[in-house]
Amino acid sequence: MAVIGDDFAPTISLDGGRKARGNLTQARIRWMILALVIGFALVGGRLVQLGFVETDQRIEGQARDVITATRPPILDRNGLEMAVDIRVPSLYAEPRRIVDIEEAVQKLRTVLPDIDENWLRNRLTGDRGFVWLKRELTPAIQDQVMRLGIPGVDFITESKRFYPAMNEAAHILGSTNVDNQGIAGIERHMDSESVALLQELGLARGNALTPVDLSVDMRVQHVMHDQLTDAMARYQAIAAAGVMVDIYTGEVIAMASLPDFNPNEPASALVKDTFNRITSGIFEPGSIFKTITIAGALDAGAVKITDDFDARYGIRFGRFTISDFHGKHRILSLPEVYKYSSNIGTIRVMQALGKENFRAFLSRMGFDKRVEFELPEMRLPTVPKDFSDVGAATASFGHGLSVSPLHMVTAYAALVNGGNYVPPTLYKRDIAEAEQHYTRVVQPQTSDLMRYLMRINAIEPGGSGSQMNKLALGYRVGGKTGTAEKVVDGRYSSSKVTNFFASAFPLDNPRYAMVILVDEPQKENPQSGTTAGWNAGQVTGRIIQRVAPMLGVAPDFSEILDHQLTPSVLR
């Protein structure tokens, strides 16, 4: 309402109640909009901030992808599973969500009584977001814990390695730790190659990885492990070991060493004397080394297969005289030196070659370096850099130097495959691929002569391989015994020996080489002995008798096959 008059100075205008309310409403709306804008800005800013925050995916210092990663299956050469992953529940807690610590401790120990009470109480105390309580449990235990209904306690599904064959291939496979990472054997080698990278990248989580094919034949592996176990009991030995390789590809067909361990329980590998004697044990090889000495002399042309050697008397080196264990005390032909395992004859063969040339031949055969092989459990051989006269003499028959059985089987493979050194491997490899790794160490004609010598040692009367041959008749096996006295209190002991038998079969068309070790064997019965032919030789025969048919080697008793091995100059 407005009152207007001429006699009234300035006009007085009165706003109505409706206008006043309209202005107030507009102001409130503006404030509301401003509040909403500020609210949305704060929320948006916080979301942007959170977007830049890296969420900690680690579990007690380790990436979740690594802990829950899988590993590729390991198969033998025929596709049989040697190692697989299984999914298992692992128990963890979030201490900051535990409502009643004491109640949680008592309830959990009703299902898991082996957990220390004080340790468990400490684990559940605090404001940490994650602590392990017990890993790799069974589904039954998981159900029991879940029924307890404890807030802040839950499970993560992990991968656990499982080895179906238990101990049988323990030293080949090795084992993994609780985080499924390889810690020994081929498992560790796989991690060094590619598996660890896949796990680190998260590609090994929940994905099926391509299986790893090994060269091992689990049928042969089972037989070898079974026979070595039998040897431990039969000869009351403290250890036994064996390795078989394909002489053309270098593939390891079987390898076992007892005492061994169960890879499903990695802690069992820490028990004393469970090391792999094939790769990480070095020994004086004894008379199986005579094969090497004679091959070197024949290949150099220093001696001929028709030569004779004077073995009537021992050979003196200063105050020492070296003689034969079962001396014939007469002139011996070269085949007789080998067959009767004459120390005297072998020394004379080495002397014909010359100690410097002998030492050089050992280097050519790879005896003074580590064998190129996948397993991390390896040990360097000990071979003197230079030989004295007496050092060369004792080395010629396998004393005064120490090498691994893997060195020996690799050398024997080269001596019977035509003369090519091929590094052994645990992975499948065909001949074309293997030929790329060949190094010629002896001529093919030397290889032929060594096959002949190894065979006559098995089939001729007086040969140290006759015990072996009786058990493997028809499979044309040949080889050499080695009985090495052990050093006890600084002196060689005649009562404690390490025995070997190095062999190859079938020698008319060779394909496999094998070395068997029996440590500190005792007599099987009063009529037997403790030298290698009675134990390591017999173990070799029993193994070949069982595995040759599996490997496609048919028995053949024809004498013409042995006749064909005889050099023409001796027929």
FIKE-962472 format. One record per residue: residue in three letters; x, y, z of N, C-alpha, C, CB in turn. Coordinates in steps of 0.2 Angstrom, whole numbers, plus 5000, padded with zeros to 4 digits. Glycine has a CB too. Layout:
<sites>
ALAXYZXYZXYZXYZ/...
</sites>
This chain:
<sites>
MET500449945000500050005000500450065000499550005006/ALA500250114996500650184995500150244997500950194989/VAL500450285001500050345002500350404998499950365010/ILE499950444994500250494990499950554991500250474982/GLY500250614992499950674993500450734991499650685000/ASP500150794989500550844987500950874993500250894983/ASP500650864999500950905004501450855008500450925009/PHE501450795005501950755009502550745005501550685010/ALA503050755009503750735006503850665005504350765009/PRO504350635004504550585000504050525001505250555001/THR503950484995503450434995503650374999503350414988/ILE503250345003503450295007503150235004503150305015/SER503550185003503350124999503350065004503750104993/LEU502850025005502849965010502749905006502249975015/ASP503249865006503249795003502749755006503949765002/GLY502449705002501949665004502349595007501449644999/GLY501949555011502249495015502449445009501649465019/ARG502049445004502249394999502949404996501749394993/LYS503049464994503749484991504249464996503749554989/ALA504149485002504749465007504849395008504549495014/ARG504349355008504449285008504749255002503749245009/GLY504649284996504949264990505649274990504649304983/ASN505849334992506649344993506949304997506749424995/LEU506649285003506949235008507049165005506549235014/THR506549145001506649084998507149074993505949064994/GLN507249134989507749134984508449124987507749194979/ALA508549164992509149164996509349094999509149215002/ARG508749065001508948995004509148944998508248965007/ILE508748954993508948904987509648914985508448924981/ARG509848984985510548994983511048964988510649074982/TRP510948964994511348934999511348864998511148955006/MET510748834997510748764996511148734990510048744995/ILE511048774985511448754979512248764980511248804973/LEU512448814984513148824985513348764990513248894989/ALA512948744994513148694999513248624995512648685005/LEU512748614990512748554986513448554982512148544982/VAL513548614979514148614975514748604979514248684972/ILE514848634985515348614989515448544991515348664996/GLY514848514993514848444995515048404989514148424997/PHE514748414983515048374977515748384976514648384971/ALA515948444977516748454976517148414981516848534976/LEU516948414987517348374992517348304991517048394999/VAL516648274989516648204987517048184981515948184986/GLY517048234976517448214970518148224971517248264965/GLY518348274975519048274977519348214981519148334981/ARG518948194985519148134989519148074985518648114995/LEU518648064980518748004975519348014971518048004971/VAL519548074969520148074965520748054969520248154962/GLN520748084976521248064980521347994981521148104987/LEU520747954982520747884983521047844977520147854985/GLY520847874971521047844965521847844964520747884959/PHE522147894967522847894967523247854972523147964967/VAL522847824977523147784982523247714980522647784989/GLU523847684981523947614979523847574985524747614977/THR523347524983523147484989523647424990522447444987/ASP523847414996524347364998524047294997524547375005/GLN524347264992524047194990524547144993524047184982/ARG525047164997525447115000525247085006526147155002/ILE525447025007525246985013525846965017524846915011/GLU525946995022526546985027527146995023526446925030/GLY527147045019527747065015527847035008528347045019/GLN527346995006527346965000526746974996527446885000/ALA526846984989526346994985525846944984526547014977/ARG525146964984524646914984524746864978523946944985/ASP524846894972524946854966525446794967525146894960/VAL526046814971526546764972526346714976527146804974/ILE525946724982525746674986525246634984525446714993/THR524846654980524246614977524446594970523646654977/ALA525046604968525246584961525246504960525946604959/THR525146484954525146414953525846394949524546384948/ARG526046334949526546304945526346264940527146274950/PRO526746254934526546204929526646134931527046224923/PRO526246094929526346024930526945994928525745974928/ILE527245944931527845914928527745844926528445914934/LEU527845824920527645764917528345724916527245764911/ASP528245654916528845614914528845604906528845544917/ARG529245574903529345574896528745534893529945534894/ASN528345504897527745474894527045504896527645394896/GLY527145564899526545604901526245584908526045594896/LEU526645554912526345534918526545594923526745464921/GLU526045614927526145664931526645654937525445684935/MET527145694938527645684943527545744948528345694940/ALA527245794946527145854951526545894949527745894952/VAL526045904953525445944951525345994957524845894950/ASP524946044955524646094960523946064963524646164958/ILE523846074969523246064972523046124976523145994977/ARG522346134976522146194980521946184987521446224976/VAL522246224991522146204998521946275002522746175002/PRO521546265007521346335011521946345016520746325015/SER522046415017522546435022522146485027523146465019/LEU522246475033521946515038522346585040521846475045/TYR521946635040522246705042521746735046522446745036/ALA522046795049521546835054521746905052521746815061/GLU521246945054521247025054521247045061520747055049/PRO521747055065521747065072521347125074522447075074/ARG521247175069520947235071520147225071521047295066/ARG519947165068519247155068519047095074519047125062/ILE519547075077519447025082519047055088520046985085/VAL518547035090518147065096518347045102517347045095/ASP518446975103518646945110519246905108518046905113/ILE519846925110520446885108520446825112521046935109/GLU520346825118520446765122519946715120520246785130/GLU519346735118518846685116519046655109518146715115/ALA519346695105519546675098520146625099519846735094/VAL520546635104521146595105520846525107521646615110/GLN520446525112520146455115519746415109519746475121/LYS519346455106518946415100519446385095518446465097/LEU519946425093520346405087520746345090520846455085/ARG520946345096521346285098520946225099521746305105/THR520346225099519946165099519946125093519146185101/VAL520046165087520146135081520946125079519846175075/LEU521346175081522046165079522446165086522246235075/PRO522446115090522746105096523546115096522546045100/ASP523846105090524546105089524846175089524746065083/ILE524346225088524546295088524746315095524046345085/ASP525346345096525546365103525046425105526246395103/GLU524746425111524246465114524546535114524046445121/ASN525146545117525446615118525546645111526046615122/TRP525846605106525946625099525346655096526346575095/LEU524846615097524146625094523846695097523646575094/ARG523946705103523646765106524046825104523746755114/ASN524746815103525146875101524946885093525846855101/ARG524746835089524646855082523946885082524546785079/LEU523446875086522846905086522746975089522346855089/THR523346995093523347055096523547115092523747055103/GLY523247175092523547225088523047255083524147215085/ASP523247295079522747325074523047305067522747405075/ARG523347255066523647235059523047215055524147185060/GLY523047215049522547205044522547125042522547245038/PHE523147095043523247025040523846995044523347025033/VAL523646935046524146885049524046815047524246895057/TRP524546775045524346705044524346675051524946675040/LEU523846625051523846585057524046505056523046585060/LYS523846485050524046415048523846405041523646355053/ARG524446385037524346375030524246305028524946405027/GLU524046295022523946225019523546175023524646205017/LEU522946195025522546155029522046105024522046195034/THR521746065027521246015024520546055023521245945027/PRO520146035019519446065018519046045025519046035012/ALA519245985028518845965034519046015040519045895036/ILE519646035040519846085045519546145044520646085046/GLN519546165038519246235036518446235038519246245028/ASP518146175037517446175039517346185046517046115037/GLN517746155050517746155057517846225060518246105061/VAL518346265057518546325059517946375057519146355056/MET517646365051517146415049516546405054516946395042/ARG516446345056515846335061515946365068515746265062/LEU516546385069516646425075516346495075517446425077/GLY516346525069516046585068516346645072515346585071/ILE517046645071517446695074517546755069518146665076/PRO517246815071517346875067518146895066517046935069/GLY518346905060519046925059519446865057519346965065/VAL519146805056519546745054519246725048519546695060/ASP519746705043519446685036520046645033519246745032/PHE519846625027520346585023520446615016520046515022/ILE521046595014521346615007521446545004521946665007/THR521246534998521446474994522146484991520846454989/GLU522546434992523246434990523346374985523746444995/SER523946374982524146314978524746284982524446334971/LYS524646214982525146174986525446124981524846144992/ARG526046114981526346064976526245994979527146074975/PHE526045944975525945874977526345834972525245864977/TYR526745784975527145744971526845664972527945744974/PRO526545644967526145584968526645524969525745564962/ALA527245524967527645464968528045474974528145464962/MET527945514978528245524985529045524984528045464990/ASN529345484987530145484987530445464981530345434993/GLU530145434976530445394971530845444966529945364966/ALA530645504965531045544961531245614965530645564955/ALA531345604971531445664976532045704973531545634983/HIS532545674972533145714970533145744963533745674971/ILE532645724959532545754953532145814953532245704948/LEU531545804957531045854957531245904962530445824959/GLY531545894968531745944973531045954977531946004970/SER530946014978530346034982530246104982530446014990/THR529646124985529446194985529346214992528846214981/ASN529346284993529246305000528446325001529646365002/VAL528246345007527546355008527246405004527446375016/ASP527746455000527446504996527446474989527846564996/ASN527546404988527546374981528146394977526846384978/GLN528646414980529246434976529746374976529546494978/GLY530046364971530546304970531146324975530746294963/ILE531346274979531946284983532446224982531746274991/ALA532346174978532846124976532646084970532846074982/GLY533146054967532946004961532746044955532445964963/ILE532346014951532146044945531646094946531845994940/GLU531246094952530846144954531146214954530446134961/ARG531746214957532146274958532446294951532746264963/HIS532646254947532846264941532346304937533146204937/MET531746274937531146304933531046374935530546264934/ASP531146394942531046454944531546504941531046464952/SER532146474941532746524938532646534930533346484939/GLU532246494927532146494920531546544918532046424917/SER530946524921530346564919529746564924530046534912/VAL529646514928529146514932529046574937529046444936/ALA529646584940529646644944529446714941530346654947/LEU529646724935529446784931528646784930529746784924/LEU528346724928527646724927527246734934527446654925/GLN527546714939527246724946527246794948527546684951/GLU527846824946527946894948527446944944528646914947/LEU527346924938526946964933526146944935527046944926/GLY526046894939525346884940525046834935524946944941/LEU525446814930525146774925525046694927525546774919/ALA525346684933525346614935524746604940525946594938/ARG524346654941523746644946523146634942523746714950/GLY522946574944522246544941522246534934521746604942/ASN522846524931522946504924523246434923523346554920/ALA523046404918523346334917524046344913522846294913/LEU524546324916525246334913525446274909525746354919/THR525746284904526046234900526446184904526446254894/PRO526246114904526646064907527346064905526345994907/VAL527846044910528546034909528645964908528946064914/ASP528945944902529045874900529845864902528945864893/LEU529845814907530545794908530745734904530645774916/SER531445714904531645654901531545594905532345664899/VAL531345594911531345534915530745494913531245564923/ASP530945424914530445374913530245354919530645324908/MET529645364922529445344929529445274930528845374931/ARG529345234924529345164925530045134927529145124918/VAL530545164923531245144925531445174932531745174919/GLN531245234933531345264939531145224945531045344940/HIS530545204944530245154950530645094951529545134948/VAL530845064945531245004946531945024949531344974939/MET532245074947532945094950532845104957533245154946/HIS532345144959532245164966532145094970531645214967/ASP531745054967531544994971532144944972531044954967/GLN532644944967533244904967533744934972533544894961/LEU533744994972534245034977534045024984534345104975/THR533345024985533045014992533244944994532345024992/ASP533144894989533344824990534044814992533144784984/ALA534444854988535244844990535444874996535544884984/MET535044924999535244955005535044895011534745015007/ALA534544865010534344805015534844745014533644795014/ARG534844725007535244665006535944665008535144644998/TYR536244725006537044725008537144775014537344755002/GLN536644785018536744825024537144885022537044785029/ALA537044925017537444975015537145045018537444985007/ILE537645095018537445155021537045205016537945195025/ALA537245185010536945225004536945184998537245295004/ALA536545204993536545174986536245234982536045114986/ALA536545224976536245274971536345254964536645344971/GLY536045284959536045254952535845314947535645194951/VAL536145304941535845354936535945314929536345424936/MET535445324925535445304918535345354913534945244917/VAL535745354908535645404902535545374896536145454903/ASP535245414891535245394884535845424881534645424880/ILE536245374878536945394876536945444870537345334875/TYR536445444866536445494861536145554862536045454855/THR535645564866535345624868535545654874534545614868/GLY535845614879536045644885535445644890536345714884/GLU534845624888534345624892534445584898533645604889/VAL534245604904534245564910533645524910534345604917/ILE533645454910533045414910532845404917533245344906/ALA533345394922533145384929533745404933533045304930/MET533645424939534145444944533845444951534445524942/ALA534245404955533945404962534545394967533545344963/SER534445424973534945424978534645414985535445484978/LEU534845354988534645344995535145345000534345274995/PRO535045375006534345395009534145455005534445405016/ASP533445455004533145515001532645545006532845494994/PHE532145585003531645615007531045625003531945695008/ASN530445645007529845645004529745725002529245625008/PRO529745734995529645804993528945844996529645814986/ASN528445794997527845825000527945855007527345775000/GLU528545835010528745865017529445885016528645805022/PRO529545945014530145975012530645975018530146045010/ALA530445975024530845975030531245905030530545985036/SER530945855027531345795027531945795023530845735025/ALA532045845019532645845015533245865019532545895009/LEU533045895025533645915030533945865034533345975034/VAL533645805034533945745037534645735035533445685037/LYS535145715039535745705037535845645032536245685043/ASP536345655027536445605022535945595017536645545025/THR535445645016534945635011535145675005534245665013/PHE535845695004536045734998536045684992536745764999/ASN536045714986536045684980536745654978535745724974/ARG536845594979537545564978537745564971537645494981/ILE537245574966537445564959537745634957536845554955/THR537445694959537745754957538145794962537145794955/SER537945784968538345824973538745784978537845864978/GLY538845724976539345684979539945674975539045614982/ILE540545674977541145664973541545604977541545724972/PHE541745554973542045494976542645484972541545444976/GLU543145444975543645414971543345354967544245384976/PRO543345354961542945304957543245234957542845334950/GLY543845224959544045154958544145134951543645104962/SER544145064950544345034944543845054938544344964945/ILE543245084939542845104933543245154930542145134935/PHE543745184933544145244929544645214924544545284934/LYS544745144925545245114921545045114913545345044923/THR544345114913544045124906544245184903543245114906/ILE544245244907544445304904545245304902544345364910/THR545645274906546345274905546545234899546745244911/ILE546245184898546345134892546045174886546045064893/ALA545445204886545245234880545645294878544445264882/GLY545945334883546345384881546945364877546545424887/ALA547245304880547845274877547745244870548245224882/LEU547145214869547045184863546845234858546345134863/ASP546545294860546345344855546945384853545845394858/ALA547445384857548045424855548545384851548445454862/GLY548345314851548845274847549445254851549045304841/ALA549445264858549945254862550045174864549945294869/VAL549445144863549445074864548945044859549245054871/LYS549044974858548544944853548144884857548944914847/ILE547644874854547244814857547544754858546544804854/THR548144744853548444684853549144684858548644664846/ASP549244744861549844744865549844704871549944824867/ASP550444684874550444654880550844694885550844584879/PHE550644684892550944724897551244674903550444774900/ASP551844694905552144654910551744664917552844664911/ALA551444614920551044624926551344574931550344624925/ARG551944554930552244504935552444524941552844464931/TYR552644594941552844624948552544684949553644624948/GLY552544704955552244774957552744824954552144774964/ILE552444884954552844944952553044984958552444984946/ARG553645004958553845044964553945114963554545014966/PHE553645154967553745224967554045244974553045264966/GLY554645254974555045274980554945214985554745334983/ARG554645224991554545174996553945134995554445215003/PHE553545154990552845124989552845074983552345174988/THR552545024984552444974978551744964977552844904979/ILE551544974970550844964968550744894965550545024964/SER550344854967550244784965549444774963550444734970/ASP549344714961548644704959548244664965548644654953/PHE547544674965547144654970547144574970546444674970/HIS547044544964547044474962547544464957546344444961/GLY548144474958548744474953548744414949549344494956/LYS548844414943549044354939549744344938548744364932/HIS550144394940550944384940551144354933551144344946/ARG550944384928551144364921551044424916550844294919/ILE551244404910551144454905550444454903551644444899/LEU550144514903549344514901549244554895549044554907/SER548844524891548644564885548244624887548244524880/LEU548044674883547744734885546944714887547644784879/PRO546644664883545944644886546044614892545644594881/GLU546544574894546644544901546744594906547244494900/VAL547144644904547244704909546544734911547644764906/TYR546144744906545444764908545044714912545044784901/LYS545044654909544544604912544744584919544644544908/TYR545444584920545644564927545744624932546344524927/SER545644684929545644744932546344754935545144744938/SER546844744931547544754934547744824935548044714929/ASN547944834941548244904942548944914939548344914950/ILE549344864939549944864936549944874928550344794937/GLY549544834925549444844918549144914916548944784915/THR548644934920548345004919548945054919547745014923/ILE549345054925549845104925550345104919550245084932/ARG550445044917550945034911550545064905551144964910/VAL549945054904549545084899549645164899548845064899/MET549445194905549545264906550245294905549345284913/GLN550745254907551445274906551545274898551945224909/ALA551245234895551345234887551045294884551045164884/LEU550545314887550145374885550545434887549445384888/GLY550845434893551245494896550745534901551445544890/LYS551045554906550645584911550345644909551045584918/GLU550645684905550445744903549845734898550945794899/ASN549945694893549345674889548745644892549645624883/PHE548945604898548345574902547945634905548645524907/ARG548345674908548045734911547545774906548545784915/ALA547845784900547545824895546845784893547945834889/PHE546945724893546345684891545745684896546545604890/LEU545945694902545445694908545045764907545745694915/SER545445814905545145884903544645874897545645934902/ARG544845844892544445834886543745794888544845794881/MET543845754893543245714895542845754900543445644898/GLY543045814902542645854907542745834914541945844905/PHE543245804916543345784923543545834928543745724923/ASP543745894925544045944930543546004930544745964928/LYS542945994928542446044929541746024930542446094922/ARG541346064932540646044934540346024928540246104937/VAL539945964928539545944923538945994921539245874924/GLU538846014915538346054913537646024914538446084906/PHE537246044919536646004921536146054924536845944925/GLU535546034924535046084927535046084935534346064924/LEU535146034938535046034945535546084949535145964948/PRO535346114954535746164957536246124962535346214961/GLU536046064964536446024969536945994965535945974973/MET537546024964538146004961538746014965538146034953/ARG539245984963539845994967540445984962539945944973/LEU540946024963541546024958541945964960541946084959/PRO542245934954542645874955543345894958542745834949/THR543745854961544445874963544945824959544545864971/VAL545245854954545745824950546345864950545445814943/PRO546945834952547545874952547645914946548145834954/LYS547945974946548046014940548645974936548246084941/ASP549145954940549745924937549845854941550345964937/PHE550045804937550145744940550945734942549845684936/SER551045704948551745674949551745604946551945674956/ASP552345574946552345504943551845464947553045484943/VAL551845464953551445424957550745444957551745414965/GLY550645514957549945534956549645514950549945614956/ALA549945514944549745494938549545414938550145504932/ALA550045374942549945304942549245284946550545274946/THR549145324952548545304956547945324952548645334963/ALA548045384949547445414945547245364940547545484943/SER547645334937547545284931547045234933548145254928/PHE547045214939546545164942546045194947546945104945/GLY545945254946545445284950545545304957544845244950/HIS546145324959546245344966546645414965546645294970/GLY546545454971546945514971546545574967547645504968/LEU545945554965545545604962544845594964545645614954/SER544345634964543645624965543245664960543545654973/VAL542745624958542245644953541545624955542445624946/SER541045654952540345624953540145574949539845684953/PRO539645524951539445474947539145504940538845434950/LEU538945574940538645604934539245614929538245664936/HIS539845634932540445634927540545564924541045654931/MET540545514928540645444925540145424920540745394931/VAL539545434921539045404917539045444910538345404920/THR539245514911539245554905539845534900539345624907/ALA540445514904541045494900540945424897541645484905/TYR540645374901540445314898540045314892540145264903/ALA539545364892539045374886539445394880538545424888/ALA539945434881540345464876540745404873540745524878/LEU541045364877541445304875541145254871541845274881/VAL540445244872540145194868539645224863539745154873/ASN539545284862539045314857539445334851538745374860/GLY540045314850540445334844540945384845539945364839/GLY540945414852541445454854541245534855542045454849/ASN540645544856540345614856540145624864539845624851/TYR540445674867540245694873539645744872540845734877/VAL539145724876538445764876538245774883537945724872/PRO538145834885537945854892537345824893537945934892/PRO537245794899536645764901536045824903536745724908/THR535445794902534945844903534345804907534645884897/LEU533945844910533345814913532745834909533245844920/TYR532845874903532245894899532245844893532245964897/LYS531645834890531645794884532045834878530945784881/ARG532445794874532845814869532945764864533545844872/ASP532845784857532845734852533645734850532445744846/ILE533745684846534445674844534745734840534545604840/ALA534245754835534445814831534645874836533945834826/GLU534345884841534445944845535045924849533845954850/ALA535145864851535745844855536345854851535645774858/GLU536345834845536945834841537245904841536745814833/GLN536845954842537146024842537546034848536546074842/HIS537545994853537945994859538545944859537545984865/TYR538645904854539145854853539845884853539045814847/THR540245854857540945874857541345804856541245914863/ARG541745794850542045734849542645724854542345724842/VAL542645674858543245664863543645604861542945654870/VAL543345554857543745494855543445474848543745434860/GLN543945444844543745424837543245364838544345404833/PRO542845354832542345294832542645234833541945294826/GLN543245224831543545154831543745144839544145154827/THR543945194842544145184849543445164853544345254852/SER542945194851542245184854542045104853541645224851/ASP542245084847542045014846542544964850542244994838/LEU543144984851543544944855543344944863544344974855/MET543145004865542845004872542244964873542745074874/ARG541844964868541244914868541444844869540744934862/TYR541944824865542144754865542444744872542744744860/LEU542844784875543144774881542644764887543644824883/MET542144814887541644814892541244744891541144874891/ARG541144724885540744664884541144604887540544654877/ILE541744594885542144534887542144534895542844534884/ASN542244584898542244584905541644554908542344664908/ALA541044554904540444524907540344454905539844564904/ILE540644434899540444364897541044314898540244374890/GLU541644344898542244294899542344274906542844324896/PRO542644214907542744184914543244234917543044114913/GLY543144244923543644294927543444364926544344284924/GLY543044384922542844454921542444474927542344464915/SER542544544929542244564935541544584934542644624938/GLY541244574928540544594927540144524926540544634921/SER540444474928540044404927539444404931540544344928/GLN539544424937538944424942538344464939539144454949/MET538544524936538044564933537644524927538244634931/ASN538144494923537844464917537344414918538444444912/LYS537544374923537044314925536344344926537344274931/LEU536244404929535644424930535244464924535644474936/ALA535644474919535444514914535544484907535744584913/LEU535544414907535644374901535244394895535544304903/GLY535544404890535144414884535144494882534444394884/TYR535344534886535244604885535944634883534944644891/ARG536444594882537144614879537344674883537044634872/VAL537444664890537644714894538444714895537344714901/GLY538744764895539544764897539644814902539944764891/GLY540244814905540344864910540944844914539844874915/LYS541144884919541744884923541544894931542244934921/THR541844854935541744864942542244914945541844794946/GLY542144944950542544984954542444984961542445064952/THR543044964965542944954972543445004975543044884975/ALA543245054978543645114980543745114988543445184978/GLU544245104991544345104998544245175001545045075000/LYS543945185006543745245009544345265014543045245013/VAL544445335014544945355019544645365026545245425016/VAL544945335030544745335037545345355042544445265040/ASP545245405045545845435049546445435045545945385055/GLY546345465039546945485035547245425031547445515039/ARG546945365032547245305029546745265025547545255034/TYR546845235020546345195016546145135020546645165009/SER545545125021545245065024545045015020544645085029/SER545244945021545044895017544344865019545544835017/SER544044885025543444865027542844915025543444855035/LYS543044975023542545025021542645045014542445085026/VAL542245025010542345035002541745064999542544974999/THR541845104994541245134990541345094983541245204989/ASN540745054981540745014975540345044970540544944977/PHE540645034964540345054958540245004952540645124955/PHE539745014948539744974942539545024937539244904943/ALA539945034932539745074926539645024920540345124924/SER539045034916538844994911538545024905538444944914/ALA538444984900538045014894537744954891538545044889/PHE537144964888536744904885536344934879536344864890/PRO536144894875536444834873537044844868535844784869/LEU537544814870538244834867538244824859538744804870/ASP537844784856537844774849537544834846537444704847/ASN537044864849536744934847536644974852536144914843/PRO537145004856537145034862536645094862537745054865/ARG536245104868535845154869535845184876535145134867/TYR535945144881535945174887536645154891535345144891/ALA536745204895537345194900537045204907537945244898/MET537445174912537145174919537745174924536645124920/VAL537745204929538145194935537845184941538645264935/ILE538045134944537645114951538245114956537345044951/LEU538045144962538445154968538145124974538645234969/VAL538545084977538345054984538945074989538244974983/ASP538745104994539145134999539245085005539045205001/GLU539845065007539945025013539544965013539945065019/PRO539544925008539144855008539444805012539044835000/GLN539044765014539244705018539144645014538944695025/LYS539444585016539344525012538544505013539744465015/GLU538244485007537544465007537544395011537244455000/ASN538044355010538044285013538744265014537544235009/PRO538944215017539644195018539944175012539644135023/GLN539644155007539944135000540044194996539444084997/SER539844254998539844314993540444354996539244354993/GLY540544414992541144454994540844524995541644454989/THR541344574996541144644997541344684991541344675003/THR541744654986541944694980541344714976542544664976/ALA541444754971540844784967540444734963541144834963/GLY540744684961540444634957539844604961540844584954/TRP539944594968539444564972538844604974539844534978/ASN538944664973538344714975538144764969538544754981/ALA538644814968538444854963538344824956539044914962/GLY538744774954538644734948537944694948539244684947/GLN537844664954537144634954536544674953537144584960/VAL536644734957536044784956535944804949536244844961/THR536544814946536444834938536144784935537144844936/GLY536344714936535944664932535244664933536244594934/ARG535044664940534344664941533944724938534244664949/ILE534244784938533844834935533744824928534244904936/ILE534344804924534244794917533744744915534944784914/GLN533844684919533344634918532644654918533444574923/ARG532444704922531744724923531544784918531644754930/VAL532044834916531844884913532044884905532244944915/ALA532444834903532644834896531944814892533144774895/PRO531544774894530944764890530544834889530544704892/MET530444864895530144934895530444984890530144964902/LEU531044974889531445024884531444994877532145034887/GLY531144944876531144914869531744874867531044974864/VAL532144854872532644814871532444734872533244824876/ALA532444704866532244634867532844584868531944614860/PRO532744534872533244484874533444454867533044434879/ASP534144434867534344404861535044364864534544454855/PHE534944294863535544254866536044234861535244194869/SER535944264855536444244849537144264851536144274843/GLU537544214850538344224851538644264846538644164852/ILE538244264840538544304834538544384836538144294828/LEU538144404840538144474842538744494845537544494846/ASP538944454850539644464854540244454849539644414860/HIS540144404845540744394840540844454836540544334835/GLN540244494834540344544829540644604833539644574827/LEU540644604840541044654844541744644844540744664851/THR542044584842542744574843543144604837542844494843/PRO543644644839544044674833544244624828544644714836/SER544344634822544544584817545244564819544544624810/VAL545644604822546344574823546344524829546844634825/LEU545844524832545844474838545344414836545544504844/ARG545044414830544644354829545044294826544144374823/
</sites>
